[in-house]
Amino acid sequence: MASPSPTAAPAISDAQRIEIARGAEREKSFAFARKLASFNGVGVGIFAAIALLSAAFDTASLLLALPLAVIAFVELNGGQRVARYERNGLVQLACNQLALVALVAVYGLAQILSARDSASPLSEIMAQSGVQSADLGIDDVSGELGDFDEMYRAAVTAFYGVVIAATALVQGACALYYYSRLKRLDQFLADTPRWVIDYLRAGGR
């Protein structure tokens, strides 16, 4: 006796196709958040890997690598939650961006404060090598090195100041964008039939 043929899946009607198309159109209002989360997560993950590799020369980099890795994971996870239409995923992403701003600000300020109490690399090299004023043909090598020290501190302050400001601007804008998508996601969930949401969530995009 022949085995029964598998039951064919019911065809999607024209009315259903229209509802799916409308749902997909509504989804576009917040769909970019998923792509942005993937971009940010991968980018932060790369910086975490660089910081981890830098630990071979500067053990303090480990203190930066770990939180960066956590932020990268949270960002990618938040993007996955948004793909499942979980509104808390957007809240998670926004808070994660603010956490990144705080981390960079703390690290940058620590580097600036550390530089204020440190000599420039040139001064340290000359101190370790025992170079004297007469060796360089300079009457007052300490005065010259003092100028280098001031330039070094100013450069460090300017560099990390720019990094902090740029991070606050870019990641702060990302956080605002994630928050701004909450209303769009809520509207999508309210206006889209449940079966369409399930269809799109299952990969019917």
Contacts in CASP RR format, 6 or more apart in sequence:
PFRMAT RR
TARGET T0000
AUTHOR 0000-0000-0000
METHOD contacts of the structure
MODEL  1
MASPSPTAAPAISDAQRIEIARGAEREKSFAFARKLASFNGVGVGIFAAI
ALLSAAFDTASLLLALPLAVIAFVELNGGQRVARYERNGLVQLACNQLAL
VALVAVYGLAQILSARDSASPLSEIMAQSGVQSADLGIDDVSGELGDFDE
MYRAAVTAFYGVVIAATALVQGACALYYYSRLKRLDQFLADTPRWVIDYL
RAGGR
12 20 0 8 1.000
19 193 0 8 1.000
19 196 0 8 1.000
20 196 0 8 1.000
20 199 0 8 1.000
20 200 0 8 1.000
20 204 0 8 1.000
22 192 0 8 1.000
22 196 0 8 1.000
23 188 0 8 1.000
23 191 0 8 1.000
23 192 0 8 1.000
23 196 0 8 1.000
23 200 0 8 1.000
24 200 0 8 1.000
24 205 0 8 1.000
26 184 0 8 1.000
26 187 0 8 1.000
26 188 0 8 1.000
26 191 0 8 1.000
26 192 0 8 1.000
27 188 0 8 1.000
27 200 0 8 1.000
27 205 0 8 1.000
29 181 0 8 1.000
29 184 0 8 1.000
29 187 0 8 1.000
29 188 0 8 1.000
30 82 0 8 1.000
30 90 0 8 1.000
30 181 0 8 1.000
30 184 0 8 1.000
30 185 0 8 1.000
30 188 0 8 1.000
33 79 0 8 1.000
33 82 0 8 1.000
33 90 0 8 1.000
33 93 0 8 1.000
33 177 0 8 1.000
33 178 0 8 1.000
33 181 0 8 1.000
34 79 0 8 1.000
34 82 0 8 1.000
34 83 0 8 1.000
36 174 0 8 1.000
36 177 0 8 1.000
36 178 0 8 1.000
37 75 0 8 1.000
37 76 0 8 1.000
37 78 0 8 1.000
37 79 0 8 1.000
37 82 0 8 1.000
37 93 0 8 1.000
38 76 0 8 1.000
38 79 0 8 1.000
40 75 0 8 1.000
40 97 0 8 1.000
40 174 0 8 1.000
41 71 0 8 1.000
41 72 0 8 1.000
41 75 0 8 1.000
41 76 0 8 1.000
42 72 0 8 1.000
42 76 0 8 1.000
43 72 0 8 1.000
44 68 0 8 1.000
44 71 0 8 1.000
44 72 0 8 1.000
44 75 0 8 1.000
44 100 0 8 1.000
45 68 0 8 1.000
45 69 0 8 1.000
45 72 0 8 1.000
47 68 0 8 1.000
48 65 0 8 1.000
48 66 0 8 1.000
48 68 0 8 1.000
48 69 0 8 1.000
48 71 0 8 1.000
48 72 0 8 1.000
49 65 0 8 1.000
51 61 0 8 1.000
51 62 0 8 1.000
51 64 0 8 1.000
51 65 0 8 1.000
51 68 0 8 1.000
52 61 0 8 1.000
52 62 0 8 1.000
52 65 0 8 1.000
52 69 0 8 1.000
54 61 0 8 1.000
55 61 0 8 1.000
55 62 0 8 1.000
55 65 0 8 1.000
64 103 0 8 1.000
64 107 0 8 1.000
67 103 0 8 1.000
68 103 0 8 1.000
71 96 0 8 1.000
71 99 0 8 1.000
71 100 0 8 1.000
71 103 0 8 1.000
74 92 0 8 1.000
74 96 0 8 1.000
74 99 0 8 1.000
75 93 0 8 1.000
75 96 0 8 1.000
77 92 0 8 1.000
78 89 0 8 1.000
78 92 0 8 1.000
78 93 0 8 1.000
78 96 0 8 1.000
79 89 0 8 1.000
79 93 0 8 1.000
81 88 0 8 1.000
81 89 0 8 1.000
81 92 0 8 1.000
82 89 0 8 1.000
82 90 0 8 1.000
82 93 0 8 1.000
82 185 0 8 1.000
83 201 0 8 1.000
84 201 0 8 1.000
85 185 0 8 1.000
85 188 0 8 1.000
85 189 0 8 1.000
85 197 0 8 1.000
85 201 0 8 1.000
87 182 0 8 1.000
87 185 0 8 1.000
87 186 0 8 1.000
87 189 0 8 1.000
90 178 0 8 1.000
90 179 0 8 1.000
90 181 0 8 1.000
90 182 0 8 1.000
90 185 0 8 1.000
91 178 0 8 1.000
91 179 0 8 1.000
91 182 0 8 1.000
93 174 0 8 1.000
93 175 0 8 1.000
93 178 0 8 1.000
94 174 0 8 1.000
94 175 0 8 1.000
94 176 0 8 1.000
94 178 0 8 1.000
94 179 0 8 1.000
95 175 0 8 1.000
97 171 0 8 1.000
97 172 0 8 1.000
97 174 0 8 1.000
97 175 0 8 1.000
97 178 0 8 1.000
98 171 0 8 1.000
98 172 0 8 1.000
98 175 0 8 1.000
100 167 0 8 1.000
100 171 0 8 1.000
101 167 0 8 1.000
101 168 0 8 1.000
101 171 0 8 1.000
101 172 0 8 1.000
101 175 0 8 1.000
104 163 0 8 1.000
104 164 0 8 1.000
104 167 0 8 1.000
104 171 0 8 1.000
105 164 0 8 1.000
105 167 0 8 1.000
105 168 0 8 1.000
108 160 0 8 1.000
108 161 0 8 1.000
108 163 0 8 1.000
108 164 0 8 1.000
109 160 0 8 1.000
109 164 0 8 1.000
111 156 0 8 1.000
111 160 0 8 1.000
112 156 0 8 1.000
112 157 0 8 1.000
112 160 0 8 1.000
112 161 0 8 1.000
115 152 0 8 1.000
115 153 0 8 1.000
115 156 0 8 1.000
115 157 0 8 1.000
116 153 0 8 1.000
119 127 0 8 1.000
119 145 0 8 1.000
119 149 0 8 1.000
119 152 0 8 1.000
120 145 0 8 1.000
120 148 0 8 1.000
120 149 0 8 1.000
120 151 0 8 1.000
120 152 0 8 1.000
120 153 0 8 1.000
121 152 0 8 1.000
122 145 0 8 1.000
122 148 0 8 1.000
122 152 0 8 1.000
123 145 0 8 1.000
123 146 0 8 1.000
123 148 0 8 1.000
123 149 0 8 1.000
126 141 0 8 1.000
126 145 0 8 1.000
131 141 0 8 1.000
132 141 0 8 1.000
133 139 0 8 1.000
133 140 0 8 1.000
133 141 0 8 1.000
133 142 0 8 1.000
138 144 0 8 1.000
189 197 0 8 1.000
END
